[in-house]
């Protein structure tokens, strides 16, 4: 059906979320809480404390070129600066956000949202329903080129009744619509008439979120200060600093040195550095993520031939990658959905498990043979050659890419590794400029897999599913997806998802390398940090420096 813009995830009981979710964000984050007076970090409102020193939270982040939640798929900083009409709670369920409630008319497929009173933009202007209408219409406008437009293709009419009331009439039932309304709302008064891709606003954003942008030193840091007028109450941490730390190993070093007090998804090889329980708290949980490689199956590409895809899959010893290279911090892959959720993992069988001899036979059947003795199979004078696009922001990704290159060579497939900047990854995927493209992806949004299971594999018809740049198309898969979009019964939805996964397995349409654990390491000076299955790190009202 549609894809999801992973954005504003602030629930009624939460202050801020410090890690993006993502299609998806695919870089881990780190955090450092510092305060000059720990007695101010208790349950009393910050405004009641006197003569306190400023508290600062510093954490490692990927870099940014702009902050544009309407046009881009995701951005971890959105959760600090912006809000949506709906939000996510700690269990990844949809709850009220800027809208305190909503109604749904089953006869007309209309959602009516009732916006909270008294919400203001960071510049003091009132937030109204007109801001919501402006934002969604800007996303839907094809001239703006928003990656999030497919989420709203069912919207037929948007009606503003008054400043606090807005209605969306849909063409058909859409189970995911409340999820899509977590998208960050932008200020009409600052963006009307502006270029939604190039406006300077996206370097100086103004939102309704718990933090305001103070400064931006490109490539170095982004500094935000707390919003005293935030509708859920002023945050306890006065200042948040996004310190640009792109490399996982550097994060580990800074965690050890005390520059960073908290880190998420430390590389398996670095975990032993934090075994001292007097200094570090370590927690791990089975995540809701996949590490997968999209396959470009367009005509003219090597993997247009199913036998080549099957051969590549059968050449990869994914179990050894997860057990040895990643030290048992991953479960080896097969179906689209991880074993941590109940979507048929145990009943789905991968027909393309590790089998080198099978891989060689399939390549031969497809007409690929090593005719010149160079170690690579060829046809019509050309080697079987593939470009594997990856980024190094997550430690496991280059390991999987390098292992693929090594194992594929054993059956005569030449894999060229291309390390790219994370910021260009999405564009490469949309344009289909790859043979293989690796990602670390969250499989559930608001507790449901619909967004994930559609974004890379439902047919892209005239740009209506831009994340599917691979050319993959299966009418049977699309038909099941259409059923899923309008099916509300949980048991029936589960079976549809299982059936869709089977098609992907049988088509050899993607490589699921494995399903990761999520780890979080914090200095023992930090109290009340909690890791959640959805692979977010949530900074709640309860997190604070530990009492000495």
Buried (B, 14 or more C-beta within 10 A) or exposed (E): BBBBBBBBBBBEEBBBBBBBBBBBBBBBBBBBBBBEEBEBBEEEEBEEBEEBEBBBBBBBBBBBEBBBBBBBBBBBBBBBBBBBBBBBBBEBEBBBBBBBEBEEEEEEBBBBBBBBEEBBBBEEBEBBBBBBBBBBBBBBEEEBEBBBBBBBBBBEEBEBEEBBBBBBBBEEBBBBBBBBBBBBBBBBBBBEEBEBBEBEBBBEBBBBBBBBBEEBEEEEBBBBBBBEBBBBBBBBBBBBBBBBBBBBEBBBBBBBEEBBBBBBBBBBBBBEBBEEEEBBBBEBBBBBBBBBBBBBBBEEBBBBBBBBBBBBBBBBBBBBBBBEBBEEBBBBBBBBBBBBBEBBBEEBEBEBBBBBEBBBBBBBEBBBBBEEEEEBBBBEEEBBBBBBBBBBBBBBBBBBBBBBBEBBBEBBBBBEBBEBEBBEBBEBBBEBBBBBBBBBBBBBBBBBBBBBBBBBBBBBEEEBBBBBBBBBBBEEBBEBBBBBBEBEEEEEBBBBBBBBBBBBBBBBBBBBBBBBBBBBBBBEBBBBBBBBBBBBBBBBBBBBBBEE
